[in-house]
Amino acid sequence: MIDETMPGAGEGAPAAERPTAVLPDAGAATGLTDLQRAEIRRLAQRADALVEASLSANTRRAYGTAWQQWTAWCLGFDLDPTAADASWLAMHLTALSETRSLSTIELRRAAVLAIRRRLGRPIHLDDGYFPEFLQGLRRTKGARPSRKAAVLEENLRAAMLWLDPDTAPAPKRCLRDRALLLTGFAGGFRRSELAGFDLRDISFTADGLVLFVAGSKTDQERRGEEVGIQAVPRSPLCAVTAVSAWLAARGDTPGALFCRIDRGGHLTCGPDGRLQPIDTKTVARLVKRVIAGTGLGAEDFSAHSLRAGMMTAADRKGVSLEAAMQHGRWKDARTARGYRRHSSLWQGNFTGKLLADE
């Protein structure tokens, strides 16, 4: 049983690898003093704070990790990471390319460039070399995205049978997990949104429930947005029914809607008496655990599978892309289409007719 009061371990930084390319002009390797190296490490620790106002929490964590790794790599060559030029960044990314995916490499590049700008020490990429390097890297690594499978209606039906509060050893946890999964699917919510919901963010109407999303990946200025989920009482997948059952067990204590539950099955309160939110990693673990419980391979699924499932199910039912985008709060149509896990491939597909008997 997972103790959700324990924070998840962060991603470990990979060991720096010595690049095989010819070293650039070593003028940047200045023979740093101990005082300079201490200041560099201090700057590395402040990297998250420098981007806090403009980036989401997940992006800040990723950028902070990337900057720490860039710093460690540079110090391995006695380089100042706030002064190393584009050729050194190219070598750093080349070293990463031996073990990391293209998406990870692109994120590390963006992080280093962004933090260097905020430090007032931008890396200049206007000499033509770096764009050509990136083009060659993309052609070599390939740009095919790695996508997790979508959680679909049939998966959720099996999950609801597996998460039976009448037979589960921890019925409150079971009720919470049912409500979280069905809400995540019906609302197309990101894991950060599910973990961030407060009790005050939910209200009920004659048609269903309304959830207020205070801020998200596509709402960095936190204007907020309401998402409605209709009640379908006769369906075992009704999120409104599941949330109502969970709230009856949760009670009206202020705090997180989907709160932490300890090993003993008790809801976890903080020093202020408010129920504590679950970690976003708990959402991911929940999806994998439930999927594994239904007999499918957990490695093919993630927390994002709920969001992909909503879009795929909407596409299956003939919901317009525009309506699905508005409900799921997508801003870019190309991105939204990528969430339809192959469902649209079969609408109007004629290939079966090519081999059919006359």
Kinemage of the C-alpha trace (Angstrom):
@kinemage 1
@onewidth
@group {chain A} dominant
@subgroup {mainchain}
@vectorlist {calphas} color= white
{ca met a 1} P 0.000 0.000 0.000
{ca ile a 2} L 1.331 3.426 -0.915
{ca asp a 3} L 1.672 5.973 1.853
{ca glu a 4} L 0.630 9.160 0.097
{ca thr a 5} L 2.070 11.341 2.842
{ca met a 6} L 5.555 10.514 1.620
{ca pro a 7} L 6.849 12.779 -1.180
{ca gly a 8} L 7.979 11.150 -4.397
{ca ala a 9} L 11.636 10.963 -5.188
{ca gly a 10} L 12.846 13.346 -7.858
{ca glu a 11} L 14.558 12.339 -11.050
{ca gly a 12} L 18.209 11.643 -10.528
{ca ala a 13} L 20.691 13.538 -12.649
{ca pro a 14} L 22.551 11.314 -15.101
{ca ala a 15} L 26.295 11.191 -14.820
{ca ala a 16} L 28.021 13.666 -17.123
{ca glu a 17} L 29.586 12.043 -20.148
{ca arg a 18} L 32.734 13.351 -21.800
{ca pro a 19} L 31.820 14.373 -25.358
{ca thr a 20} L 33.697 12.780 -28.226
{ca ala a 21} L 33.516 15.844 -30.469
{ca val a 22} L 36.481 18.184 -30.858
{ca leu a 23} L 36.461 20.712 -28.032
{ca pro a 24} L 35.704 24.341 -28.916
{ca asp a 25} L 37.969 27.214 -27.961
{ca ala a 26} L 38.742 26.624 -24.288
{ca gly a 27} L 38.661 30.314 -23.471
{ca ala a 28} L 35.513 29.753 -21.423
{ca ala a 29} L 37.378 27.292 -19.163
{ca thr a 30} L 38.814 29.903 -16.868
{ca gly a 31} L 40.221 27.900 -13.943
{ca leu a 32} L 37.492 28.841 -11.496
{ca thr a 33} L 38.236 29.710 -7.899
{ca asp a 34} L 36.429 28.039 -5.015
{ca leu a 35} L 34.485 31.255 -4.440
{ca gln a 36} L 33.367 31.350 -8.073
{ca arg a 37} L 32.321 27.709 -7.986
{ca ala a 38} L 30.296 28.337 -4.802
{ca glu a 39} L 28.574 31.281 -6.466
{ca ile a 40} L 27.778 29.132 -9.517
{ca arg a 41} L 26.176 26.501 -7.305
{ca arg a 42} L 24.181 29.200 -5.538
{ca leu a 43} L 22.890 30.420 -8.886
{ca ala a 44} L 21.933 26.860 -9.795
{ca gln a 45} L 19.870 26.549 -6.620
{ca arg a 46} L 18.064 29.811 -7.420
{ca ala a 47} L 17.184 28.749 -10.968
{ca asp a 48} L 13.636 27.689 -10.136
{ca ala a 49} L 12.864 31.012 -8.471
{ca leu a 50} L 14.012 32.956 -11.522
{ca val a 51} L 11.358 31.385 -13.749
{ca glu a 52} L 8.633 30.951 -11.147
{ca ala a 53} L 6.440 33.820 -12.269
{ca ser a 54} L 6.112 32.731 -15.907
{ca leu a 55} L 6.112 28.931 -15.886
{ca ser a 56} L 3.958 26.180 -14.445
{ca ala a 57} L 5.117 24.186 -11.429
{ca asn a 58} L 5.915 21.140 -13.575
{ca thr a 59} L 7.941 23.219 -16.026
{ca arg a 60} L 9.795 24.917 -13.178
{ca arg a 61} L 10.772 21.548 -11.746
{ca ala a 62} L 11.914 20.309 -15.150
{ca tyr a 63} L 13.901 23.490 -15.817
{ca gly a 64} L 15.467 23.334 -12.375
{ca thr a 65} L 16.593 19.744 -12.969
{ca ala a 66} L 17.946 20.650 -16.405
{ca trp a 67} L 19.915 23.601 -15.029
{ca gln a 68} L 21.395 21.539 -12.203
{ca gln a 69} L 22.565 18.936 -14.734
{ca trp a 70} L 23.978 21.578 -17.065
{ca thr a 71} L 25.816 23.091 -14.098
{ca ala a 72} L 27.274 19.734 -13.033
{ca trp a 73} L 28.351 18.963 -16.614
{ca cys a 74} L 30.046 22.361 -17.030
{ca leu a 75} L 31.844 22.157 -13.694
{ca gly a 76} L 33.207 18.795 -14.793
{ca phe a 77} L 35.169 20.727 -17.433
{ca asp a 78} L 35.920 23.618 -15.048
{ca leu a 79} L 33.497 25.756 -17.054
{ca asp a 80} L 31.290 28.569 -15.790
{ca pro a 81} L 27.750 27.461 -16.844
{ca thr a 82} L 26.684 31.120 -17.022
{ca ala a 83} L 29.430 31.860 -19.575
{ca ala a 84} L 29.781 28.687 -21.709
{ca asp a 85} L 28.846 29.383 -25.331
{ca ala a 86} L 26.641 27.614 -27.899
{ca ser a 87} L 29.345 25.122 -28.881
{ca trp a 88} L 29.482 23.848 -25.304
{ca leu a 89} L 25.694 23.584 -25.195
{ca ala a 90} L 25.819 21.590 -28.439
{ca met a 91} L 28.291 19.160 -26.859
{ca his a 92} L 26.147 18.861 -23.739
{ca leu a 93} L 23.119 17.969 -25.857
{ca thr a 94} L 25.232 15.550 -27.901
{ca ala a 95} L 26.207 13.743 -24.708
{ca leu a 96} L 22.561 13.596 -23.676
{ca ser a 97} L 21.529 12.240 -27.086
{ca glu a 98} L 23.334 8.974 -26.385
{ca thr a 99} L 20.837 8.038 -23.660
{ca arg a 100} L 17.917 10.476 -23.833
{ca ser a 101} L 14.938 11.019 -26.116
{ca leu a 102} L 14.611 13.974 -28.457
{ca ser a 103} L 11.836 15.506 -26.327
{ca thr a 104} L 14.084 15.419 -23.247
{ca ile a 105} L 16.950 16.988 -25.183
{ca glu a 106} L 14.674 19.755 -26.477
{ca leu a 107} L 13.475 20.464 -22.941
{ca arg a 108} L 17.057 20.646 -21.624
{ca arg a 109} L 17.990 23.045 -24.440
{ca ala a 110} L 14.996 25.283 -23.713
{ca ala a 111} L 15.762 25.279 -19.986
{ca val a 112} L 19.392 26.315 -20.345
{ca leu a 113} L 18.561 29.044 -22.843
{ca ala a 114} L 15.692 30.396 -20.703
{ca ile a 115} L 17.655 30.499 -17.461
{ca arg a 116} L 20.694 32.042 -19.108
{ca arg a 117} L 18.442 34.823 -20.437
{ca arg a 118} L 17.027 35.425 -16.972
{ca leu a 119} L 20.529 35.599 -15.545
{ca gly a 120} L 21.379 38.281 -18.088
{ca arg a 121} L 23.920 35.968 -19.774
{ca pro a 122} L 22.115 34.765 -22.935
{ca ile a 123} L 23.671 32.187 -25.245
{ca his a 124} L 23.983 33.639 -28.740
{ca leu a 125} L 22.766 31.247 -31.443
{ca asp a 126} L 22.946 33.535 -34.462
{ca asp a 127} L 26.128 32.121 -36.004
{ca gly a 128} L 24.310 29.423 -38.005
{ca tyr a 129} L 26.146 26.538 -36.329
{ca phe a 130} L 23.640 25.770 -33.593
{ca pro a 131} L 20.517 25.676 -35.841
{ca glu a 132} L 22.341 23.268 -38.170
{ca phe a 133} L 23.366 21.163 -35.177
{ca leu a 134} L 19.741 20.960 -33.997
{ca gln a 135} L 18.524 20.020 -37.467
{ca gly a 136} L 21.056 17.207 -37.655
{ca leu a 137} L 20.144 16.039 -34.143
{ca arg a 138} L 16.444 15.910 -34.996
{ca arg a 139} L 17.072 13.995 -38.191
{ca thr a 140} L 19.299 11.526 -36.369
{ca lys a 141} L 17.073 10.992 -33.333
{ca gly a 142} L 13.739 11.310 -35.100
{ca ala a 143} L 10.847 13.389 -33.846
{ca arg a 144} L 8.160 10.748 -33.376
{ca pro a 145} L 6.430 11.496 -30.057
{ca ser a 146} L 6.087 8.850 -27.375
{ca arg a 147} L 2.415 8.621 -26.420
{ca lys a 148} L 0.710 6.661 -23.712
{ca ala a 149} L -2.454 4.686 -24.378
{ca ala a 150} L -5.841 6.252 -23.702
{ca val a 151} L -8.057 5.066 -20.852
{ca leu a 152} L -11.357 4.284 -22.605
{ca glu a 153} L -14.874 3.453 -21.434
{ca glu a 154} L -14.209 -0.284 -21.421
{ca asn a 155} L -11.116 0.246 -19.255
{ca leu a 156} L -13.095 2.371 -16.807
{ca arg a 157} L -15.884 -0.193 -16.554
{ca ala a 158} L -13.336 -2.842 -15.604
{ca ala a 159} L -11.702 -0.403 -13.178
{ca met a 160} L -14.990 0.320 -11.395
{ca leu a 161} L -15.529 -3.406 -10.852
{ca trp a 162} L -12.015 -3.704 -9.455
{ca leu a 163} L -12.456 -0.634 -7.221
{ca asp a 164} L -15.406 -1.982 -5.256
{ca pro a 165} L -15.825 -0.029 -1.985
{ca asp a 166} L -17.957 -2.813 -0.503
{ca thr a 167} L -15.083 -5.304 -0.631
{ca ala a 168} L -12.000 -3.053 -0.586
{ca pro a 169} L -9.844 -3.043 2.596
{ca ala a 170} L -9.726 0.784 2.441
{ca pro a 171} L -13.208 1.917 1.332
{ca lys a 172} L -12.506 5.658 1.615
{ca arg a 173} L -9.482 5.355 -0.632
{ca cys a 174} L -11.550 3.329 -3.056
{ca leu a 175} L -14.324 5.947 -3.157
{ca arg a 176} L -11.787 8.720 -3.689
{ca asp a 177} L -10.019 6.832 -6.464
{ca arg a 178} L -13.284 6.076 -8.291
{ca ala a 179} L -14.287 9.743 -8.139
{ca leu a 180} L -10.860 10.941 -9.270
{ca leu a 181} L -10.642 8.580 -12.248
{ca leu a 182} L -14.156 9.272 -13.520
{ca thr a 183} L -13.761 13.017 -13.013
{ca gly a 184} L -10.409 13.004 -14.780
{ca phe a 185} L -11.903 11.151 -17.723
{ca ala a 186} L -15.153 13.126 -18.009
{ca gly a 187} L -13.432 16.490 -17.616
{ca gly a 188} L -10.287 15.725 -19.582
{ca phe a 189} L -8.288 17.067 -16.660
{ca arg a 190} L -4.527 17.111 -16.331
{ca arg a 191} L -3.049 15.432 -13.261
{ca ser a 192} L -1.963 18.796 -11.862
{ca glu a 193} L -5.555 20.020 -12.107
{ca leu a 194} L -6.940 16.917 -10.386
{ca ala a 195} L -4.403 17.216 -7.581
{ca gly a 196} L -5.062 20.946 -7.253
{ca phe a 197} L -8.847 20.921 -6.840
{ca asp a 198} L -10.080 22.328 -3.536
{ca leu a 199} L -13.460 21.558 -1.960
{ca arg a 200} L -14.542 25.112 -2.730
{ca asp a 201} L -13.864 24.501 -6.440
{ca ile a 202} L -16.833 22.146 -6.806
{ca ser a 203} L -20.548 22.903 -6.992
{ca phe a 204} L -23.633 20.991 -8.062
{ca thr a 205} L -26.445 22.077 -10.356
{ca ala a 206} L -29.583 20.412 -11.681
{ca asp a 207} L -27.556 19.156 -14.660
{ca gly a 208} L -24.481 17.838 -12.884
{ca leu a 209} L -21.383 19.252 -11.255
{ca val a 210} L -19.190 22.238 -12.038
{ca leu a 211} L -15.470 22.310 -11.306
{ca phe a 212} L -13.487 25.524 -11.245
{ca val a 213} L -9.974 25.153 -12.684
{ca ala a 214} L -8.046 27.918 -10.950
{ca gly a 215} L -4.992 27.615 -13.204
{ca ser a 216} L -3.513 25.221 -15.711
{ca lys a 217} L -0.850 24.717 -18.350
{ca thr a 218} L -2.797 26.845 -20.828
{ca asp a 219} L -3.888 29.396 -18.208
{ca gln a 220} L -0.622 30.604 -16.708
{ca glu a 221} L -2.156 33.909 -15.613
{ca arg a 222} L -4.715 31.971 -13.539
{ca arg a 223} L -7.847 33.615 -14.874
{ca gly a 224} L -9.667 30.385 -14.095
{ca glu a 225} L -12.267 28.437 -16.023
{ca glu a 226} L -15.346 26.365 -15.203
{ca val a 227} L -15.858 22.841 -16.537
{ca gly a 228} L -19.261 21.183 -16.404
{ca ile a 229} L -19.806 17.417 -16.137
{ca gln a 230} L -23.307 16.157 -16.773
{ca ala a 231} L -24.961 13.591 -14.531
{ca val a 232} L -25.769 10.195 -16.069
{ca pro a 233} L -27.215 8.380 -13.022
{ca arg a 234} L -27.881 5.105 -14.839
{ca ser a 235} L -24.272 4.761 -15.979
{ca pro a 236} L -21.662 3.037 -13.793
{ca leu a 237} L -19.238 5.647 -15.135
{ca cys a 238} L -21.168 8.677 -13.864
{ca ala a 239} L -18.622 11.053 -12.377
{ca val a 240} L -21.337 13.022 -10.563
{ca thr a 241} L -22.523 9.912 -8.718
{ca ala a 242} L -18.948 8.934 -7.854
{ca val a 243} L -18.047 12.400 -6.565
{ca ser a 244} L -21.217 12.551 -4.465
{ca ala a 245} L -20.353 9.210 -2.849
{ca trp a 246} L -16.803 10.381 -2.166
{ca leu a 247} L -17.958 13.669 -0.607
{ca ala a 248} L -20.308 11.761 1.700
{ca ala a 249} L -17.279 9.816 2.994
{ca arg a 250} L -14.881 12.776 2.904
{ca gly a 251} L -17.051 15.201 4.807
{ca asp a 252} L -16.974 18.985 4.654
{ca thr a 253} L -13.524 19.610 6.110
{ca pro a 254} L -11.880 22.463 4.177
{ca gly a 255} L -8.988 21.607 1.912
{ca ala a 256} L -8.207 19.439 -1.066
{ca leu a 257} L -11.080 17.785 -2.917
{ca phe a 258} L -9.057 14.645 -3.624
{ca cys a 259} L -7.052 14.615 -0.406
{ca arg a 260} L -4.261 12.408 0.863
{ca ile a 261} L -5.076 9.197 2.726
{ca asp a 262} L -2.485 7.566 4.972
{ca arg a 263} L -1.682 3.885 5.372
{ca gly a 264} L -4.360 3.504 8.004
{ca gly a 265} L -7.056 4.885 5.711
{ca his a 266} L -7.288 8.238 7.506
{ca leu a 267} L -7.658 11.536 5.669
{ca thr a 268} L -4.517 13.633 6.132
{ca cys a 269} L -4.779 17.149 7.565
{ca gly a 270} L -2.055 19.772 7.761
{ca pro a 271} L -1.171 21.998 10.755
{ca asp a 272} L -3.901 24.419 9.652
{ca gly a 273} L -6.567 21.709 9.860
{ca arg a 274} L -7.106 21.599 6.101
{ca leu a 275} L -7.081 18.328 4.188
{ca gln a 276} L -3.834 17.962 2.266
{ca pro a 277} L -3.761 17.527 -1.539
{ca ile a 278} L -2.414 14.409 -3.173
{ca asp a 279} L 0.808 14.639 -5.112
{ca thr a 280} L 0.577 14.673 -8.902
{ca lys a 281} L 2.681 11.506 -8.917
{ca thr a 282} L -0.032 9.816 -6.855
{ca val a 283} L -2.453 10.421 -9.738
{ca ala a 284} L -0.058 8.722 -12.146
{ca arg a 285} L 0.511 5.806 -9.781
{ca leu a 286} L -3.236 5.418 -9.308
{ca val a 287} L -3.880 5.109 -13.036
{ca lys a 288} L -1.122 2.531 -13.414
{ca arg a 289} L -2.227 0.566 -10.337
{ca val a 290} L -5.846 0.374 -11.448
{ca ile a 291} L -4.937 -0.508 -15.030
{ca ala a 292} L -2.674 -3.287 -13.753
{ca gly a 293} L -5.516 -4.510 -11.548
{ca thr a 294} L -7.727 -4.946 -14.601
{ca gly a 295} L -5.114 -7.107 -16.303
{ca leu a 296} L -3.575 -4.638 -18.760
{ca gly a 297} L 0.046 -3.525 -18.997
{ca ala a 298} L 0.493 -0.543 -16.682
{ca glu a 299} L 3.594 0.626 -18.571
{ca asp a 300} L 1.402 1.691 -21.504
{ca phe a 301} L -0.623 4.141 -19.395
{ca ser a 302} L -0.035 7.327 -17.422
{ca ala a 303} L -2.084 10.041 -15.751
{ca his a 304} L -2.368 11.710 -19.148
{ca ser a 305} L -4.240 8.621 -20.358
{ca leu a 306} L -7.395 10.040 -18.760
{ca arg a 307} L -7.160 13.229 -20.815
{ca ala a 308} L -6.405 11.276 -23.972
{ca gly a 309} L -9.317 8.976 -23.169
{ca met a 310} L -11.777 11.852 -23.037
{ca met a 311} L -10.677 13.175 -26.415
{ca thr a 312} L -10.646 9.714 -28.003
{ca ala a 313} L -14.084 8.839 -26.612
{ca ala a 314} L -15.455 12.182 -27.838
{ca asp a 315} L -14.071 11.468 -31.303
{ca arg a 316} L -15.632 7.998 -31.274
{ca lys a 317} L -19.036 9.501 -30.438
{ca gly a 318} L -18.823 12.081 -33.210
{ca val a 319} L -18.223 15.124 -30.984
{ca ser a 320} L -16.739 17.956 -33.015
{ca leu a 321} L -13.096 18.790 -32.469
{ca glu a 322} L -14.044 22.359 -31.537
{ca ala a 323} L -16.443 21.234 -28.805
{ca ala a 324} L -13.937 18.719 -27.399
{ca met a 325} L -11.196 21.366 -27.433
{ca gln a 326} L -13.365 23.821 -25.531
{ca his a 327} L -14.282 21.216 -22.909
{ca gly a 328} L -10.680 20.040 -22.502
{ca arg a 329} L -9.287 23.585 -22.676
{ca trp a 330} L -6.960 22.989 -25.610
{ca lys a 331} L -5.767 26.095 -27.412
{ca asp a 332} L -4.079 24.461 -30.406
{ca ala a 333} L -6.037 22.203 -32.794
{ca arg a 334} L -2.966 20.262 -33.881
{ca thr a 335} L -2.150 19.401 -30.277
{ca ala a 336} L -5.751 18.390 -29.580
{ca arg a 337} L -5.845 16.070 -32.599
{ca gly a 338} L -2.816 14.277 -31.227
{ca tyr a 339} L -4.892 13.159 -28.241
{ca arg a 340} L -7.300 11.191 -30.422
{ca arg a 341} L -5.586 7.823 -30.139
{ca his a 342} L -6.186 6.486 -33.653
{ca ser a 343} L -9.974 6.738 -33.362
{ca ser a 344} L -10.291 9.131 -36.307
{ca leu a 345} L -8.251 6.801 -38.517
{ca trp a 346} L -11.296 4.581 -38.978
{ca gln a 347} L -13.933 7.199 -39.699
{ca gly a 348} L -14.554 7.028 -43.432
{ca asn a 349} L -11.652 4.619 -43.874
{ca phe a 350} L -12.114 2.645 -47.117
{ca thr a 351} L -9.234 0.178 -46.917
{ca gly a 352} L -11.516 -2.687 -45.865
{ca lys a 353} L -13.395 -2.307 -49.127
{ca leu a 354} L -10.199 -2.859 -51.091
{ca leu a 355} L -10.085 -6.528 -50.052
{ca ala a 356} L -13.806 -7.195 -49.672
{ca asp a 357} L -15.495 -9.660 -52.021
{ca glu a 358} L -17.768 -8.140 -54.626
